[in-house]
């Protein structure tokens, strides 16, 4: 990082910032800035203020300390990013919590809050292409968000702990960041908890240590890029199991004690299901795997949090497990470029259920297709164009999204379809992709124009006369 030529100006900026903070807490700092502020949103079709422009995050370093007794979270995030323009200021998404301090490349940065936007203004512009580090220290009692469809997400308290889930915007309730699926990054997370309280996150646990005050810190490393909505933290008392999948992938499962006995057998099937899916979808894209099963009452849905999906006990069945594990390829590794592309997650994971049922339960995918075709709810809108954010998780995104894939399969044949399925997950491995990327890729592999198929099944408003 080219930091040496900015040191003198940074010292002056630090003095000015300190004076500004004494005067009012969040004043702006000058310093001859020629750059422009990064955008305060990425104009997502459903969440226009979500995410931020002007930079690309490479890595999040999170240090979190949580007290289940009072719900207080103390956090520090160090964001390593690369400027995509000359930056005079940039935004992070953050809901609630109180910012205590902010720095850019080690020098104090002015900051202010406006709703869920946290703006940082360094003392000197950041040139386009330069890597920089922004550090934010914050604290408070995180409050969950209520989605447009009425479900809760974000930091959810449980008896004796918490669980953090983030689709589509909940991760900003527990750390500042660029919270849009198009900006993926690596993660390292240190989680400090009272002794006797377990903590889990994504990826591989790389360290466990007891602090001088008796609290215990575990450190988690996510070695592959991850969208922030797939980050998770799980805190409480859990029973765990370990195994190995695909020859070398460590599998860690956890369940709250009240649901551990009843979930143990199915948790033990994770390696076998991953092995079967890898044969169909291509190599497993991550260096860790597992699941977390919660007692009912906290979370109303299962979520494909990267490497370690989270389930309420009522949703922890084989079909849902197959669905959430399939997301590791479709949604987690290949991530939607915008929330309009969500059918690429849910349609593929739903079709993975149909494929599993066809191969291992002798129920043809065509049977599932016909059942879905007959349900009027699946025809409320095209899967590639949900009308509002409230409709993102409605049946057409899942069931009609899967119907698109089955119609594609019947149109191009099994051999070409399997090539598309495996090739898609390989071409966009650890990247973000759009609906247009998929249709172009499928046509390239098939060697033919499939416009009529997309027009009817992916974008069409009318239900065809027959399946």
N, C-alpha and C positions, 0 to 999 in steps of 0.2 A: 504494500500500500504506500502510495507516494504522499507521505505526510510531512516530510521535513521542510518543504517549502511553504508550509502553512503555519508553522509554529509561532512566529512572531505575531502574526495577525490573530492567531488563536488566543494568545496571552491577553492582547488588548481586548478581544471579544469577551474573554472571561471576566475581565474587570468591568466592562460595560454591562455584561449580563448580571453580575453580582449587584451592581448598582440598581439595575432595572428590577431585579427581584426584590431588593430591599424597598424600592419605591412602590411597587404594586404587584409583584409576584410573577407577572407574565408579560412584561413589556417586550416589544420587538427591538432587535439590535441591528444597527447599521453595519458599517465596515466596508462600504464600497461594493456591495453585492451587485453583480451584473446578471446573475441567473434569474429564473422565474420560479415561483412555487409550483410544486407538483400538484396534479389534480387531486381534489378531495373526494373523488369517486371515479369508478371505472365505467359508469353508464351501463351497468348490467341491466338487461331488459326488465328485471323484477326488483333489483336492489341497486338503484343507480348510485347511491352513496357508499356502497360497500366496496372495499378495496381502495387503493390510492395509486396515483400516477407519479411518474418521475423516477422510479427506482424499481429494482428487482431484488427481492430478498434471496440471499444465498443460504443463510443459517440463522436459527434462533437458539440462543443459549438462555434457558430459563432456570431461575432459582426460586423455588416456592416453599414457603413455610405456612402450614395450616394448623389451626387449633379447632378440632371438632366441637369443643365445649362452647365456644362463643362464635364460631363461624368466621373468624378473622383470617384473611389471607394476606401475607406479606410477600411481595414478589419483586424480582429484578429480571428484566429481559435485556439481553444484549443482542441486537439485530445487526448482522453483517449483510450489507446490501451493495449493489452496484448502481450508480446513477445512470439513468437512461436519458438524461438531459442535464443542462447546467442548472443546478438546484440552488435556490435561495432559501427554500423552506420545503418541508414535506409533511405529510399527514400520516397518522396511524389511526386505526379503528380501535376505540376503547369505550366500553359501556360501563358507567358507574366507576367505582374505585377512585381513590385520591392519588394523584401524582405527587411524589415527594421531590423528585429531582430528575433532570435529564442532561445528558452529555452527548456530544458528537465528536468522535475521535479524541475522547478524553477531556475536552474542554466543555465547560457549562454551556448549555443551549437554552435560549428562551423558549417558553412553551405556553400555549393557551388551550382552553377547552371550549368547544361549541357542540353541544349535543354529544354524539358518539365520535366526534372528530377531535383528535389530539394533534395539534400542530407544533412541530419542532422547527426552530429557526437557528441554525448554526451561525457563528460569528462571521464565517467566511463561506462563500459559495462553494458548492461541491461540483467540480467539473464533470461533464458527461463522460462516462466510461470509468470513473474512479470508484474504487471500493471504499466504503466508509463503515464505521461502527457507531450505532446509536444505542445508548443505554438509558433505560427508564426504570426508576424505582417507584413503586406504588404500593398501596395497601387499602384495606377496607373489607367489608362483608359483601361478597359478590351476590348480585341479584340475577335470577334467571330471566330470560326473555320469553314472551308469549308470541308464538308464531301466528301468521295470518290465519292458519287453520285451527288455532286454539291450543296446539300442543306446546309444551314447555321445553326449552333447551337452554344450554349454557351450564352454569355451575349450579347443580341441584343438590341440596343438602339431604342426607340420609340419616337415619338414627345412628349416631356415632361416627359419621363420616360425610362423604360427598362423592358425586360422580359428575364429571364434566363431559358434555357432549355438544357438538357444535354445528350440526347441519340445520339451516344454512349459515347462520350468523352468530351462533352462541359462543364461539371461542373468544370473541371480543369481550365477554363478561369476565374473563380471567387472565388475559394478557393482551397488551397492545401489539398490533401487527397489521400486516396487509392482508386482510381477511377476505380474499376472493380466490376461488379455486384456480384461477389462471396463474397465480403466483405461488409456486410450490418451493419448498426449502427443506434443508436438513435440520434436525432437531437434536439438542442435548438438554435434558431436563433433570435437575436435582430437586428432590422432593423431601422436605424435612417435616417429620411428624412426631407426636408424642410416642414414647416407648409403648409397645403393645398394639399400636395401630398400624395396619398394613397399608402400603401404597403401591399402585401400579400405573404404568403409562405405556406408551407405544414402544415397539422395538425391543432391544435387548438390555437387561439390567447389567450394568458394567461395574457397579460398586455398591457396597453397603457399609456404612460406618456409624458408630455411635458418637454423638457430639459431646463436648464437655458438660453440657447441661442435662445430658441423659436422653435427649431426643435422638431419633434415628433418621439418617439421610440415605435414600437410595438414589442412584443415578441411572438414567435411561438414555440409550443412544438409538436414534433412528437414522439408519445408514443410507436410506433411499429418500428421494424427495417426497414431501407430503404436503397436501393442501391443509390449511389450518383447520378447516371444518372436520377433518379426520383425526385431529389430536384429541387425546383423552387423558384424564387423570381419574383414578378410582381410589377411594380412601375408605377404610373401615376395617372390619375383622373378616378375614376370608380363609377358606380352606383351598389349598392349591394342589395342582398336579402337574407333572412334567413328563414330556415324551420327546421323541424325535420324528420329524416328518421328512419325506423325500431324501432320506439318507443323511442329511446334515442340518436341517432347519430345526432349531430348538422350539418346542411348543410349551407354553406356559398357560395353564388354565386356572381360573379362580372362581369361587362361588361363595356367596354368603352362607354361613353355617346352616341356616334354616332350609336352604335349597340345595346344599352340597350333596347329600346322599341321593336325592332324586335326579340330579343332573350329571352324576359321575359317569354313568355308562355312555351317555351321548357326548359328553366332553371328551371321553376317550376315543371317539370316532373321528376327531379332527384330523389326525394324520392320514387315515384311510380316505376321507373325503378329499383332502388336498391332493393326495396321490391320484385319485380318479380325475379330478379337475385338471391337474397338470397334463395328463394324457390327452385331454380334449382341448385345453386352452393354450398350452405351451408352458414353459418353465415358470414355476412360482416366482413372483417378482420381488420377494422380500427376504430378509435374513432372519426373520422371526415370525412366529405364528401363535395363535391361542384364542381364547374367548374369556369373557367375564360374565357371570350370571348373577343378577341381582334379585333380591326378594321383591315381590310385587309391591307396588305402591309409590315408587319413586319415578320410574321411567315408564312411559306408556307405549314404547315402541323399541324395536331392536335397531341398532345402528352399526354400520360397517367400519367403525373406527380402525385405522390402519394397523394391521398385524394382529389386532386383538379386539374383535367385535364385542359389543356390549349388548346383553339381552336381559329383559325382565323375565322372570321364571315362566310366566304365562306364555311367552313367545318362544321359549327355547324348545323347539321341536326340530325334527330332521329337515323338514322343508325349509324352514327359516334359516337353519344353520347352513344348508347348501346355498341359499340365497346370499347370505352375508359373506360367506367365504368366497363365493364367485365374484363379489365386489372387489376382492383384493386385486383381481385382474381388471375388472370393468368398473371403473369409478375411482379406485385408489391408485393403481398404476397408470391407467389411462383415465385422466380426470377431465370432466367437462370444462370447456373453455369459458362458457357462461352458464348461468342456471337454466337458460332455455334449452340447453343440451342435456338436461338431466335424464331424458329417456335413454341415453347411451349408458347410464348407470343402471337404471331400474328395468328397462326393457331387457337388457342383456342378463341381469341377475335373475329376472323372472324366467327368461328362456333357459337359463342354466338349470332352474328347477325342472322344467319340462324335459330337458335332455337327461337329467339324472333319473327322473321317473321313467323315461323311455328305456334307458339302458339297464337300470337296476330294479325297477318295479314292474316292467313289462306293460306300461301304459304309454301308447304312442304319443309323441308330441302333437300329432294331428288331432288327437282326442282333446287335449288341453286347448288347442287352437279353436276347435269348434265350440267348445264350452265358452271360451272367452268371446268368440264372435257373437254368440247368442245373447250376451248380457248387454242390455241397453246402456248401462253406466259406462261401458268402455268406449262408447261412441259420442260422449259429451263434447269432445274437442279432439283435434289431432295431437298425437303424442309429441310432435316437434313444436307445438305452439300452444302451450297452456295459456288461457286467457289472462290469469292474474297469478301473483305469488301464492294466493290461497289455494290454487289448483295444482301446485307443483307435485304434490304427492297423491293426487287423485288416480283412480283406476286407469284412465287412458295412458298415463305415462308408464305404468307397469304392464298392464295386460295388452293394450293395443301396441305398446312398444315391443312386446314379445311377439305379437302377431306380425309386425313388420319383418322381424327376423325369420319367422317361419315361412312367410310368403316368399322372402328372399331365398330361403333354402329350397322351397319347392320350385322356384323359378330357375335357379342356376344348378340344382342338383347337389347331392350330399358331398361329393368330392370337392367341388369348388367352394361350397359353403364352409366346409371344414377348413379349407385354405384361407378363406376370408376371416374366419373366427380366430385362428391362430395367428395369422399375419397381422390383423388389426392390433392385437395385444402386443405383438412384437414391434411393429412400426412406431407406435406411440407409447412404448414402454417408458414410464416415469415422466410423461409429458402431458400436456393438455390438448384436447382435440374437440372439434366442433361437429355438428351434424353434417355440414358440408364436407368436412374432411372424410367422414365415414362414407357418404354416398359416392364421393369421387374414388375412394379407395376400393369399395366394393365393385364399382363399374370397371376399374382398372384390372382387378383380378379376374372378374367375369369376362372381360373383353367385349362388353356390349353396353349399350345405353339402357339404363333401367328407369328412365324418367317416368314411364307409366306406372310402375310399381310405387315409386316414391309419391307420385301425385295422388294416388288413391289411398295408400295405406299409411303413409307418413304425414302427409300434409292435407289430405282430403277431409272435407266436412261431412260428406255423405257416406252412409253405410252401404257397401256393395249389396247387390241382390242376393248373392250366395257366397259362402266362404271359399 
